[in-house]
Amino acid sequence: MAGLKGWVIEENSFPKKGKIEEQLEFLIRYAVLAPNSHNTQPWKFKIEKNKIIIFPDYSKKLKIIDKNNRELWISLGCALENLLLSGRNFGFNIKIKTDEEKIIVSFTKGKVIKDNLFEQITKRVTNKRKAKRILIKPEILQDLKRTRFEKGTNAFLLEDKEDIEKVIELVKEGNDILLKDPNFIKESINLMRFNLSEVNKYKDGLTYKSMDMPSTPAGFGKIVTTMFLKPKYVNKEDEEKLRNSSGIIIITSTSDEKKDWVKVGKTTQKLLLKLTSLGISYSFLNQPCEISKLRKKLQKITKEFPQLIIRIGYAKDISHAPRKEIGEVLEIVQNKNKK
């Protein structure tokens, strides 16, 4: 599968003696493996001398699911965290500057800093399959809770049964609202790749394998999927997934602006890489965070701005999501002063 080649990176292929532009391009190979909103890969990268600039790609905007680009900017934060981990792994000191339209990451030579989270970048995968009903051992939960998150963000593991029931009901209420919107149905269907030919053509979106569906002609797949994108079917499936999970985590922030969404992305990626290192699978059920009135209800539980809902547990392995070629998302500005 063409879109999966990016997940294979030989660490010892890093161009130690190469130009800075070549070294930074190598780091971007890790950045694009970050989790992102519905695998839209909503980013563009530019290399200028010793800087990587991350831009939002608003052509990938999800107008119904992500009206204010919140999840888009969280995706950029996830990519940024991968850049930081890979940059330190290959001996760079790093400075970050975020404004309303971009993230500027500057690299200078420094010491190699090894981090086990870096080793998980190419292993991490979002797994939508139903988890086995297995409790996570207390010592593993303690290890997970020791993960260091970005200032102003939190990851709440729900332990109160009443709160868990409230979240399940909010997810179902979110489905009731979204699945009655024909524009949401259209947007969702457009994200789906129903066969290998589509996966290789687009190298993005939600693949038939990630959805545990058989390969079908695109037209047929759209018809069948539309028939089952109904609240009664989706609610039953989502409730089973949540009840079979070993836990529910809500990522939050103390404020709710672009800079906070980037921090949320960094925290989220740290958490997901830690889960990967512990052999715990995860997936997202963000419906209550995507609808304003439901997000306010969820905030009564978290006391902070809820950003993402993650279910965790132990599920059967699933393949990675495809990624676009680096050349499709990267621009290198040549240094005219160099001879």
C-alpha positions, 0 to 999 in steps of 0.5 A: 500500500503506497500510503504506508511507506512513510511509516518505515523510517531507518533511524540510521539513515539520518544524514549526519553529514548532510545539509541542514535542509536535508536533516530537517526534511528527515525530521519532517518524515516523523512529523507527518506521522502524527495523529490528526483530525480524521486523517485529513493531514491538515498541514504544510511545512516550509524549510527556511535555513535552520527553521521548519515552519508549520502552516495550517492547510485550510483546504483540508478544513472540515466545515461541519465537524471542525467549524472553528479549526480547533481540531486542525490546530490540535493536529498541528500540535501533534506534528510539532511534538513529533518534530521536537522528539525527533529533533532532540533524538538527532542532537538539536536544540529547539526553539518554538514560536507560535502565532495566529497563522503558523508555528516556527521551529528553530534548530541549532546543534546541541546534545542528543536527548534520547526519549522512549516516546520517540521510539513509539512514533512509527508504532503508534496507530489509532485503533477503532476496533472494539477493545477487550473488556480487560482492566489496566493494571494499577502499576500501568495506570500509575506509569501512565499518570506520570506522563508530563503534559504541557502547562495549561493542559490536562488528561483526566482519566474518568473513574466516577461511574456517574461521569462515565455514564454522562459521557456515554450519553453525550456521545450518543446525543452528539450522534443524534445531532450530527447524523441528522445533518445531511452536510455532516453525512456528506462530509463524513462519506467524503473522508472514507476510502473504500478500496485499495485503489482509493487509498493509493490515490488519496493517501489520506482519510479513513480507510476501509481497513481502519473501519473494519470494512471489506473492500468495495467499489466506491459507489457501492460503499457510499450507498451502504455506509449511508444506510448505516450512518443512522443514530440507532446503529452508530449509537449502539456501536459507540456505546459498546466500544465505550463500555468495553474500554478499559478507561475514558480519558478527556484532554482539557485545557484551561483556556481555549485559543489557538495557542492552547490547541497547539499545546493540547496537540502536544499533550495528546501526542505525548499521551498516545505515545505513552499508551503505545509504549505500554501496549494500550490501544486507543481511539477517539469519540469526540462528538461532544467536543464538536457540538457547542451545547454538548461541549458546555455540558461536558465542561461541567464534568471536567471544569476545564475546556474539553478538547478530545475524548479518548477511549483506551483498552486492549484491542486486536492490532490494526494497520496504520493510516496512510500518509501523503508523500513528503513532497506533497506537504513540503516546500524548501526555500533555497538559501541564495547566499550559499555558493 
